Each structure stands twice: as structure tokens, then as C-alpha cells.
Amino acid sequence: MVPFQALLAEGRFYSDVELTEKEMERMVIEASKAEYIAHDNKFRQQLGRRESSTSGAEPSSSGTRSSGSEKRQEAGQELSSPDSAFSDCIQVMLSMGFSYPRVIEAYSIFGDDVDSMVCYLIETSCSSRRKGKATE
């Protein structure tokens, strides 16, 4: 009877560890996505200010730009659905700690090829580190 209880306790422990791992992955993905969206919105606001200061003739164009960013946000929300293969690739990359913009860039180049995406992301992060060291 004691070994059964020990096995049951051990099973609960590993179940809790796995659950914690999945929660951590989810939190990393959400934080990275939020960072990307915040950066994207900030960039679009700056772009909108520049356009409105240079050409004040078309206020309707700024309205279409905001709806474009809304569409992008909706598309980002659609990407997070667990049913799509696109989402699976991105979730794998984000759970590895790569930033959302770099993952999207790699996905646009390699599609669903996770191995090539990982190689690309590692190589580009290493080359940027080398450039930084070389300039010092």
C-alpha cells in the first residue's frame, strides 16, 4: 500500500511540474506578444503623427490606418488560437525565448519548418552579438 501512495504522490508532483511548465510557456508567449503589440502600436502612432504633420489634406487616411492596426491586432488574436499550425510553430519558438518580431520574421521566411527557423534565429542572434563585440 505504501509504494502505491508514493507512486501517486510522485505522479502528482510530475503533473504539477508539467502544469507549471505549461503556465510558464503561456506567460512567456503572452508577454512577448504584448510587447510586440505595444511596440507595433507605438510605431504606428509615430508614423501617423509624421504623416499628419507632413500632409494634413487627408484625415480619412488616418482612419484607415487605425482600422489596419485593429485588423492586425485581430489577426494576432486569431494566430493565438490553439487549432492552427501557424500558432504551433510560433508557440514553440516563443517558448524557446525568441522575441515575437524575430519569430514572425523567421516564419515569413521558412514557413512551418521549425528546424530552419531555430537555426536562423540562433545564427542571427549570434551574428549580432559578434558585431557588437567587434565594434568594441
Secondary structure, DSSP 8 states (H G I E B T S, - for coil): -HHHHHHHHHHHHHHHHHHHHHHHHHHHHHHHHHHHHHHHHHHHHHHHHHHHHH--S-HHHHHHHHHHHHHHHHHHHHHT-TT-HHHHHHHHHHHTT--HHHHHHHHHHHTT-HHHHHHHHHHHHHHHHHHHHHH-
